[in-house]
């Protein structure tokens, strides 16, 4: 078995390819043979790095989520204030709807929630997403002299629902990109401002 440092390094190298494959194929259609082919490795290499396909899938889900949170962190650090950081997050999200395939991997995982590990991974993902939104909304609203933490928590869940719905709109081609971005931004700012 490879040394732990080399194992983690190899996992990091392969995760973008694996995440893209799950985003495109879903969980059930992505065989380990197909995953290995896309990674340009032998199938046994994947099994040295992860115990099974489910572990690969959960690692890809976590990778995509952490990549999204890193992008948020970078954007927040660029912002001049907490108010502008929330505005930057809305702009970033409206521009990135559907990017990176996170939503497709999440939608795929939602079809697998009878598996306790998948369900637990999704619960953790949504709770972390919610906590981050509550934190950013709380900072924004405190500076603006607005609402309580409970209202921030409710708004954060509503924002998560809005993002999910907008990704459905994207997949079904219900609106063009400009209209989707306009609607998302308008509704997101209403939720952020508590109106």
C-alpha positions as protocol buffer text, in pm:
chain_id: "A"
residue {
  index: 1
  type: UNK
  ca { x: 0 y: 0 z: 0 }
}
residue {
  index: 2
  type: UNK
  ca { x: 133 y: 349 z: -85 }
}
residue {
  index: 3
  type: UNK
  ca { x: 246 y: 581 z: 188 }
}
residue {
  index: 4
  type: UNK
  ca { x: -37 y: 798 z: 335 }
}
residue {
  index: 5
  type: UNK
  ca { x: 107 y: 1121 z: 194 }
}
residue {
  index: 6
  type: UNK
  ca { x: 135 y: 973 z: -155 }
}
residue {
  index: 7
  type: UNK
  ca { x: -213 y: 824 z: -125 }
}
residue {
  index: 8
  type: UNK
  ca { x: -368 y: 1160 z: -37 }
}
residue {
  index: 9
  type: UNK
  ca { x: -174 y: 1332 z: -313 }
}
residue {
  index: 10
  type: UNK
  ca { x: -296 y: 1077 z: -568 }
}
residue {
  index: 11
  type: UNK
  ca { x: -655 y: 1112 z: -446 }
}
residue {
  index: 12
  type: UNK
  ca { x: -634 y: 1490 z: -490 }
}
residue {
  index: 13
  type: UNK
  ca { x: -505 y: 1442 z: -845 }
}
residue {
  index: 14
  type: UNK
  ca { x: -789 y: 1207 z: -942 }
}
residue {
  index: 15
  type: UNK
  ca { x: -1083 y: 1372 z: -767 }
}
residue {
  index: 16
  type: UNK
  ca { x: -1148 y: 1641 z: -1033 }
}
residue {
  index: 17
  type: UNK
  ca { x: -1173 y: 1372 z: -1301 }
}
residue {
  index: 18
  type: UNK
  ca { x: -1389 y: 1149 z: -1083 }
}
residue {
  index: 19
  type: UNK
  ca { x: -1620 y: 1436 z: -988 }
}
residue {
  index: 20
  type: UNK
  ca { x: -1664 y: 1525 z: -1356 }
}
residue {
  index: 21
  type: UNK
  ca { x: -1744 y: 1163 z: -1438 }
}
residue {
  index: 22
  type: UNK
  ca { x: -2009 y: 1136 z: -1164 }
}
residue {
  index: 23
  type: UNK
  ca { x: -2153 y: 1470 z: -1271 }
}
residue {
  index: 24
  type: UNK
  ca { x: -2188 y: 1346 z: -1627 }
}
residue {
  index: 25
  type: UNK
  ca { x: -2284 y: 981 z: -1569 }
}
residue {
  index: 26
  type: UNK
  ca { x: -2451 y: 975 z: -1228 }
}
residue {
  index: 27
  type: UNK
  ca { x: -2373 y: 714 z: -966 }
}
residue {
  index: 28
  type: UNK
  ca { x: -2525 y: 403 z: -1117 }
}
residue {
  index: 29
  type: UNK
  ca { x: -2394 y: 449 z: -1472 }
}
residue {
  index: 30
  type: UNK
  ca { x: -2040 y: 530 z: -1355 }
}
residue {
  index: 31
  type: UNK
  ca { x: -1869 y: 193 z: -1331 }
}
residue {
  index: 32
  type: UNK
  ca { x: -1532 y: 166 z: -1166 }
}
residue {
  index: 33
  type: UNK
  ca { x: -1395 y: 54 z: -1503 }
}
residue {
  index: 34
  type: UNK
  ca { x: -1525 y: 376 z: -1664 }
}
residue {
  index: 35
  type: UNK
  ca { x: -1390 y: 585 z: -1374 }
}
residue {
  index: 36
  type: UNK
  ca { x: -1048 y: 422 z: -1404 }
}
residue {
  index: 37
  type: UNK
  ca { x: -1044 y: 476 z: -1780 }
}
residue {
  index: 38
  type: UNK
  ca { x: -1122 y: 845 z: -1737 }
}
residue {
  index: 39
  type: UNK
  ca { x: -848 y: 874 z: -1477 }
}
residue {
  index: 40
  type: UNK
  ca { x: -610 y: 689 z: -1710 }
}
residue {
  index: 41
  type: UNK
  ca { x: -528 y: 433 z: -1444 }
}
residue {
  index: 42
  type: UNK
  ca { x: -597 y: 65 z: -1390 }
}
residue {
  index: 43
  type: UNK
  ca { x: -910 y: -15 z: -1191 }
}
residue {
  index: 44
  type: UNK
  ca { x: -704 y: -167 z: -910 }
}
residue {
  index: 45
  type: UNK
  ca { x: -542 y: 176 z: -852 }
}
residue {
  index: 46
  type: UNK
  ca { x: -883 y: 319 z: -759 }
}
residue {
  index: 47
  type: UNK
  ca { x: -934 y: 30 z: -517 }
}
residue {
  index: 48
  type: UNK
  ca { x: -598 y: 101 z: -355 }
}
residue {
  index: 49
  type: UNK
  ca { x: -709 y: 460 z: -296 }
}
residue {
  index: 50
  type: UNK
  ca { x: -1072 y: 396 z: -194 }
}
residue {
  index: 51
  type: UNK
  ca { x: -1242 y: 81 z: -66 }
}
residue {
  index: 52
  type: UNK
  ca { x: -1530 y: 88 z: -318 }
}
residue {
  index: 53
  type: UNK
  ca { x: -1727 y: 295 z: -569 }
}
residue {
  index: 54
  type: UNK
  ca { x: -1944 y: 446 z: -298 }
}
residue {
  index: 55
  type: UNK
  ca { x: -1636 y: 580 z: -118 }
}
residue {
  index: 56
  type: UNK
  ca { x: -1514 y: 730 z: -447 }
}
residue {
  index: 57
  type: UNK
  ca { x: -1854 y: 893 z: -501 }
}
residue {
  index: 58
  type: UNK
  ca { x: -1866 y: 1038 z: -148 }
}
residue {
  index: 59
  type: UNK
  ca { x: -1511 y: 1171 z: -188 }
}
residue {
  index: 60
  type: UNK
  ca { x: -1614 y: 1337 z: -517 }
}
residue {
  index: 61
  type: UNK
  ca { x: -1919 y: 1493 z: -350 }
}
residue {
  index: 62
  type: UNK
  ca { x: -1706 y: 1631 z: -68 }
}
residue {
  index: 63
  type: UNK
  ca { x: -1440 y: 1751 z: -312 }
}
residue {
  index: 64
  type: UNK
  ca { x: -1696 y: 1951 z: -514 }
}
residue {
  index: 65
  type: UNK
  ca { x: -1848 y: 2104 z: -203 }
}
residue {
  index: 66
  type: UNK
  ca { x: -1511 y: 2205 z: -57 }
}
residue {
  index: 67
  type: UNK
  ca { x: -1409 y: 2353 z: -391 }
}
residue {
  index: 68
  type: UNK
  ca { x: -1727 y: 2565 z: -386 }
}
residue {
  index: 69
  type: UNK
  ca { x: -1655 y: 2680 z: -28 }
}
residue {
  index: 70
  type: UNK
  ca { x: -1294 y: 2767 z: -123 }
}
residue {
  index: 71
  type: UNK
  ca { x: -1425 y: 2977 z: -409 }
}
residue {
  index: 72
  type: UNK
  ca { x: -1663 y: 3152 z: -167 }
}
residue {
  index: 73
  type: UNK
  ca { x: -1378 y: 3218 z: 75 }
}
residue {
  index: 74
  type: UNK
  ca { x: -1169 y: 3373 z: -200 }
}
residue {
  index: 75
  type: UNK
  ca { x: -1457 y: 3598 z: -306 }
}
residue {
  index: 76
  type: UNK
  ca { x: -1534 y: 3701 z: 53 }
}
residue {
  index: 77
  type: UNK
  ca { x: -1168 y: 3790 z: 110 }
}
residue {
  index: 78
  type: UNK
  ca { x: -1180 y: 4015 z: -198 }
}
residue {
  index: 79
  type: UNK
  ca { x: -1486 y: 4198 z: -67 }
}
residue {
  index: 80
  type: UNK
  ca { x: -1442 y: 4536 z: 102 }
}
residue {
  index: 81
  type: UNK
  ca { x: -1710 y: 4472 z: 369 }
}
residue {
  index: 82
  type: UNK
  ca { x: -1956 y: 4210 z: 494 }
}
residue {
  index: 83
  type: UNK
  ca { x: -2227 y: 4379 z: 293 }
}
residue {
  index: 84
  type: UNK
  ca { x: -2028 y: 4355 z: -25 }
}
residue {
  index: 85
  type: UNK
  ca { x: -1928 y: 3995 z: 58 }
}
residue {
  index: 86
  type: UNK
  ca { x: -2293 y: 3886 z: 53 }
}
residue {
  index: 87
  type: UNK
  ca { x: -2346 y: 4074 z: -272 }
}
residue {
  index: 88
  type: UNK
  ca { x: -2037 y: 3905 z: -418 }
}
residue {
  index: 89
  type: UNK
  ca { x: -2169 y: 3562 z: -314 }
}
residue {
  index: 90
  type: UNK
  ca { x: -2503 y: 3627 z: -486 }
}
residue {
  index: 91
  type: UNK
  ca { x: -2325 y: 3748 z: -799 }
}
residue {
  index: 92
  type: UNK
  ca { x: -2088 y: 3452 z: -791 }
}
residue {
  index: 93
  type: UNK
  ca { x: -2374 y: 3206 z: -748 }
}
residue {
  index: 94
  type: UNK
  ca { x: -2584 y: 3365 z: -1022 }
}
residue {
  index: 95
  type: UNK
  ca { x: -2289 y: 3346 z: -1260 }
}
residue {
  index: 96
  type: UNK
  ca { x: -2193 y: 2993 z: -1156 }
}
residue {
  index: 97
  type: UNK
  ca { x: -2532 y: 2821 z: -1150 }
}
residue {
  index: 98
  type: UNK
  ca { x: -2461 y: 2471 z: -1272 }
}
residue {
  index: 99
  type: UNK
  ca { x: -2085 y: 2517 z: -1284 }
}
residue {
  index: 100
  type: UNK
  ca { x: -1859 y: 2242 z: -1147 }
}
residue {
  index: 101
  type: UNK
  ca { x: -2134 y: 1980 z: -1149 }
}
residue {
  index: 102
  type: UNK
  ca { x: -2189 y: 1993 z: -772 }
}
residue {
  index: 103
  type: UNK
  ca { x: -2565 y: 2011 z: -814 }
}
residue {
  index: 104
  type: UNK
  ca { x: -2567 y: 1713 z: -1051 }
}
residue {
  index: 105
  type: UNK
  ca { x: -2370 y: 1503 z: -807 }
}
residue {
  index: 106
  type: UNK
  ca { x: -2605 y: 1616 z: -527 }
}
residue {
  index: 107
  type: UNK
  ca { x: -2909 y: 1530 z: -740 }
}
residue {
  index: 108
  type: UNK
  ca { x: -2754 y: 1190 z: -809 }
}
residue {
  index: 109
  type: UNK
  ca { x: -2690 y: 1139 z: -439 }
}
residue {
  index: 110
  type: UNK
  ca { x: -3052 y: 1226 z: -359 }
}
residue {
  index: 111
  type: UNK
  ca { x: -3149 y: 916 z: -557 }
}
residue {
  index: 112
  type: UNK
  ca { x: -2927 y: 709 z: -330 }
}
residue {
  index: 113
  type: UNK
  ca { x: -3051 y: 822 z: 13 }
}
residue {
  index: 114
  type: UNK
  ca { x: -3165 y: 472 z: 106 }
}
residue {
  index: 115
  type: UNK
  ca { x: -2793 y: 418 z: 161 }
}
residue {
  index: 116
  type: UNK
  ca { x: -2718 y: 551 z: 509 }
}
residue {
  index: 117
  type: UNK
  ca { x: -2367 y: 666 z: 419 }
}
residue {
  index: 118
  type: UNK
  ca { x: -2491 y: 869 z: 123 }
}
residue {
  index: 119
  type: UNK
  ca { x: -2774 y: 1017 z: 329 }
}
residue {
  index: 120
  type: UNK
  ca { x: -2533 y: 1112 z: 608 }
}
residue {
  index: 121
  type: UNK
  ca { x: -2293 y: 1271 z: 359 }
}
residue {
  index: 122
  type: UNK
  ca { x: -2575 y: 1481 z: 212 }
}
residue {
  index: 123
  type: UNK
  ca { x: -2693 y: 1584 z: 557 }
}
residue {
  index: 124
  type: UNK
  ca { x: -2341 y: 1698 z: 646 }
}
residue {
  index: 125
  type: UNK
  ca { x: -2306 y: 1883 z: 316 }
}
residue {
  index: 126
  type: UNK
  ca { x: -2636 y: 2070 z: 352 }
}
residue {
  index: 127
  type: UNK
  ca { x: -2571 y: 2151 z: 719 }
}
residue {
  index: 128
  type: UNK
  ca { x: -2227 y: 2294 z: 637 }
}
residue {
  index: 129
  type: UNK
  ca { x: -2376 y: 2490 z: 346 }
}
residue {
  index: 130
  type: UNK
  ca { x: -2651 y: 2621 z: 573 }
}
residue {
  index: 131
  type: UNK
  ca { x: -2409 y: 2714 z: 853 }
}
residue {
  index: 132
  type: UNK
  ca { x: -2194 y: 2911 z: 611 }
}
residue {
  index: 133
  type: UNK
  ca { x: -2495 y: 3097 z: 472 }
}
residue {
  index: 134
  type: UNK
  ca { x: -2624 y: 3174 z: 822 }
}
residue {
  index: 135
  type: UNK
  ca { x: -2282 y: 3310 z: 918 }
}
residue {
  index: 136
  type: UNK
  ca { x: -2261 y: 3538 z: 613 }
}
residue {
  index: 137
  type: UNK
  ca { x: -2624 y: 3651 z: 643 }
}
residue {
  index: 138
  type: UNK
  ca { x: -2576 y: 3722 z: 1012 }
}
residue {
  index: 139
  type: UNK
  ca { x: -2276 y: 3944 z: 947 }
}
residue {
  index: 140
  type: UNK
  ca { x: -2459 y: 4128 z: 670 }
}
residue {
  index: 141
  type: UNK
  ca { x: -2778 y: 4177 z: 869 }
}
residue {
  index: 142
  type: UNK
  ca { x: -2598 y: 4281 z: 1185 }
}
residue {
  index: 143
  type: UNK
  ca { x: -2419 y: 4558 z: 996 }
}
residue {
  index: 144
  type: UNK
  ca { x: -2750 y: 4658 z: 837 }
}
residue {
  index: 145
  type: UNK
  ca { x: -2934 y: 4654 z: 1172 }
}
residue {
  index: 146
  type: UNK
  ca { x: -3166 y: 4376 z: 1058 }
}
residue {
  index: 147
  type: UNK
  ca { x: -3321 y: 4051 z: 1182 }
}
residue {
  index: 148
  type: UNK
  ca { x: -3244 y: 3774 z: 1426 }
}
residue {
  index: 149
  type: UNK
  ca { x: -3043 y: 3456 z: 1387 }
}
residue {
  index: 150
  type: UNK
  ca { x: -3361 y: 3251 z: 1352 }
}
residue {
  index: 151
  type: UNK
  ca { x: -3463 y: 3458 z: 1053 }
}
residue {
  index: 152
  type: UNK
  ca { x: -3113 y: 3416 z: 910 }
}
residue {
  index: 153
  type: UNK
  ca { x: -3148 y: 3039 z: 946 }
}
residue {
  index: 154
  type: UNK
  ca { x: -3484 y: 3044 z: 766 }
}
residue {
  index: 155
  type: UNK
  ca { x: -3348 y: 3267 z: 490 }
}
residue {
  index: 156
  type: UNK
  ca { x: -3046 y: 3040 z: 448 }
}
residue {
  index: 157
  type: UNK
  ca { x: -3268 y: 2735 z: 394 }
}
residue {
  index: 158
  type: UNK
  ca { x: -3478 y: 2932 z: 146 }
}
residue {
  index: 159
  type: UNK
  ca { x: -3162 y: 3036 z: -42 }
}
residue {
  index: 160
  type: UNK
  ca { x: -3051 y: 2672 z: -61 }
}
residue {
  index: 161
  type: UNK
  ca { x: -3394 y: 2586 z: -201 }
}
residue {
  index: 162
  type: UNK
  ca { x: -3367 y: 2869 z: -453 }
}
residue {
  index: 163
  type: UNK
  ca { x: -3028 y: 2749 z: -575 }
}
residue {
  index: 164
  type: UNK
  ca { x: -3164 y: 2394 z: -609 }
}
residue {
  index: 165
  type: UNK
  ca { x: -3464 y: 2517 z: -806 }
}
residue {
  index: 166
  type: UNK
  ca { x: -3250 y: 2731 z: -1035 }
}
residue {
  index: 167
  type: UNK
  ca { x: -3034 y: 2426 z: -1111 }
}
residue {
  index: 168
  type: UNK
  ca { x: -3350 y: 2235 z: -1209 }
}
residue {
  index: 169
  type: UNK
  ca { x: -3444 y: 2528 z: -1434 }
}
residue {
  index: 170
  type: UNK
  ca { x: -3096 y: 2505 z: -1587 }
}
residue {
  index: 171
  type: UNK
  ca { x: -3116 y: 2131 z: -1652 }
}
residue {
  index: 172
  type: UNK
  ca { x: -3464 y: 2154 z: -1805 }
}
residue {
  index: 173
  type: UNK
  ca { x: -3384 y: 2462 z: -2015 }
}
residue {
  index: 174
  type: UNK
  ca { x: -3684 y: 2645 z: -1871 }
}
residue {
  index: 175
  type: UNK
  ca { x: -3513 y: 2986 z: -1896 }
}
residue {
  index: 176
  type: UNK
  ca { x: -3217 y: 3125 z: -2081 }
}
residue {
  index: 177
  type: UNK
  ca { x: -2905 y: 3219 z: -1885 }
}
residue {
  index: 178
  type: UNK
  ca { x: -2983 y: 3589 z: -1867 }
}
residue {
  index: 179
  type: UNK
  ca { x: -3337 y: 3535 z: -1736 }
}
residue {
  index: 180
  type: UNK
  ca { x: -3220 y: 3270 z: -1489 }
}
residue {
  index: 181
  type: UNK
  ca { x: -2951 y: 3502 z: -1354 }
}
residue {
  index: 182
  type: UNK
  ca { x: -3198 y: 3793 z: -1326 }
}
residue {
  index: 183
  type: UNK
  ca { x: -3456 y: 3582 z: -1140 }
}
residue {
  index: 184
  type: UNK
  ca { x: -3201 y: 3425 z: -908 }
}
residue {
  index: 185
  type: UNK
  ca { x: -3048 y: 3762 z: -814 }
}
residue {
  index: 186
  type: UNK
  ca { x: -3386 y: 3928 z: -757 }
}
residue {
  index: 187
  type: UNK
  ca { x: -3513 y: 3647 z: -534 }
}
residue {
  index: 188
  type: UNK
  ca { x: -3183 y: 3601 z: -350 }
}
residue {
  index: 189
  type: UNK
  ca { x: -3168 y: 3970 z: -254 }
}
residue {
  index: 190
  type: UNK
  ca { x: -3526 y: 3954 z: -126 }
}
residue {
  index: 191
  type: UNK
  ca { x: -3431 y: 3661 z: 97 }
}
residue {
  index: 192
  type: UNK
  ca { x: -3108 y: 3825 z: 211 }
}
residue {
  index: 193
  type: UNK
  ca { x: -3282 y: 4149 z: 299 }
}
residue {
  index: 194
  type: UNK
  ca { x: -3568 y: 3962 z: 466 }
}
residue {
  index: 195
  type: UNK
  ca { x: -3833 y: 4123 z: 247 }
}
